[in-house]
Every structure is written in structure tokens, then in C-alpha cells.
Amino acid sequence: MSKKKVSVGLSCIFGMLMVILAVVAAITPSMNSIKGVASSSFLGVTADPIYESGFSYIFGSSDDKISISVGLLVAWIMLLVSAVGGILGILNALMGKNKNISRYVFACSGLIAIAAGIMFFCALPLAGIEGADIGVAKLTYSLSTGFIISGIAGIAGGLSGIVALFAK
């Protein structure tokens, strides 16, 4: 009984990094992702910021105050597709099949992850969130930690998948 030695190439390591970053990017919208602040330059008062979870915009909230954002849901699903593609590429490489196929799978999954990361940076327009003037006060929204980390992790993971195409 001879055991077949499995060697993990550099492209497989970049693929593993892509999968890890795609999973991180899919989880981090659970953090505070949207920040809303009401302020009045007339009164010189700024209220405490209000934070919303990104998942409440991706899946909608149970109290129907926030509806599902289809664009953010698509971005989140794209991250899952990217992670599954990366796992399939890793399994293909570890089984000793054609490693070129794994590299192309990593690159395609990487492009999907980059697109999802960019979409998370565009979360405010995708969710239809706009600031408003309320009398003498102004309500402004901005991205917070969750969507920013998701965007960075998605783009970094995608770049890792593309680098796997050129690694040996």
C-alpha cells in the first residue's frame, strides 16, 4: 500500500486564502454596517449616531421597517458562490486532477469576490438609503465597520484568487 503524497502548491494556498477572506466578508455585515447621524447646524446639536446591522439590509428586518435590498443580497450570495468555487478548486487540486482547472476556478471565483466587495462599498445606493432634511436638522448616513470590512475582505480575497492563476 503506497500512499500518494499530496503537495499543496502556491496556487492552492492563494485559493485557501481567497476562501477564508470570502467567508470573512460574508460574516462581517453582521456588525454595525450603516451609521445614521442627525445634526443641526442651526441649533449646533448633533445626536448620537444610530447603527444598523448589514444583515438587516441584506435580509430585511423582522419588524418590516427595513426591506430587503436585492443588490446587497446578490453581493452576499456572490461571496458564497466565490467561497464554494474556491473550495471546489482546492478539492480539485488536492485530488491531483488537472491543476490548471483549479487555477481558473480560483481566478473566476476571485473576480466574483471582487465584484461583491465593490458592491458592499456601494451599499448606501444599493439599499436606497439617502440623507434627509428634517426641518432645521439634517439626517446623514455613512458606511460603518461591517460593510467596510466586507468590501476590503472581498476585494483582497478576489485578488488572492486572481494571483492563484499565475502562481505555480
N, C-alpha and C positions, 0 to 999 in steps of 0.2 A: 504494500500500500504506500504509494508515494503521494505525498501531499504537494499540491500545486502552490507555489509561492505567489502570493498576490502582492504586486508592487503598486503603491499609490503614487501616481505621477503628480507633477506640479499642477497640471490642469485639473485633476481631481481635487486637490487641496483648494484651488480657487473656486471650484464648484461647491465644495463644502462651505466655504466662507460665504458664497452667494446665498445658499440655503439658510444659513444662520441669520444673515442680515435681512433676508426676506421675511423670516419668521419674526424677528425683532420689529421690523417695520409693520407687520400685520398686528402685532400686540400693542404697540405703543399708543395707538389712538385711544386706548382706554384711559390714558392720562388726561389731564386738562389740556384741551386742544384748541379751544376758542375762548378768547378773553373779550369781554364787553365792559366798557367804561363809560359812565355818564359824567359829563363835566359841563360847567357853565363858566364861560369867561366873564359874563356879566356879573355874576354873583361871586366869582373867584372860588368856586367849590368844585371838588372832584370827588365823586362817590367811590366807594371800594369796588374793585373790579369783580365781575361775575365770571366764573369759569364754567365751561360746559365740556363734557367728555366728547371725544370724537366719535365714539360708538353711538352716541345719541343722534348724531347726524348721519352716520353710515346706516344704521338700522332703524332710526326713528325712536322716539321716546314712547313709553307706555301711556303717558298721560295726554298724548296727542298734541302737545304743544310744539313739538319738533317733528316734521315729517321726514320721510326717508329721502336722502339725497342720492339720486341714481348715479351721478358721476362719482361720488365718493364710494358708493357700493361697488361700482365697476372697478375702481382703483384698488379697493381692498381685495376683490376677487382676483384681479390681475396679480397681486402679490402672492396669493395662494397658488395660482397656476404656475407662477415662477418658481416657487418652492417645490412644488410637485415635479415640475420639469427638471429641476436640479437634482432631486432625489433619484429620478429615473436615470439621469445621466451618470450619477455616482454608481448606481447599481449596475448599469451597463459597463462602466469602466472596471468595476471590481470583479465582474464575472469574466473579464478577459475578452469581451467582444471587441468589435471594431471601436477603438478609442477616438477615431475621428468623428464618429457619430456623437459620442459624448461631448466632444468639444463644441460641435454645432448646436447641440441641445443646450449646453451652458450659455452659448452666445445668444440664442433666441430667448431663453429664459431671462438672460441679463437685459436684453432690450425691453422685454415686458416689465421687468422690475424698474428700469429707468423711467419708463412712461408712467408707471404707477407713482413713483417718487415725485415726478413733476406734477402729477395731478394732485397729490397731497399738498404741495406748495400752493396750488390754486384752489384750496378748499373753500375759501370765502365765496368766490364767484360760483363755484360748483354747487354749493349749498344754498345759493341765493341770499346770502347774508349781506346786508347793506347797513350803513350807519343811518341815523335819522336825526332830524332836528325836532326836539320836543319843547316847544315854547322857547325859553331862554337857555335850555340845556341842549347838549349835543351828545348823542349816543354813538360811540365808535367801537368797531370790532377789529381784532387782530388775531393772527395765529399765535398759539401758545405752544408749550413744550411738546405735546403729543404729536401734532401734525408736523412740527419741525423735525423732530427725531425720526418720524416715519419717512419723511421726504429724504432726509440725509441717508438713512439706512437703506432705503430703496435704491437711490442713485448709486451709493457705494457698492451695494450688493450687485447691482446691474453691471457696474464697471468691472467688478471681480469676475462676473460671468463672461464678459467680453474678453478680458485678459486671458481667461482659460482657453480661448480659441487659439491664442498664439503661444501658449506655454507648452512645453514638452512633457 
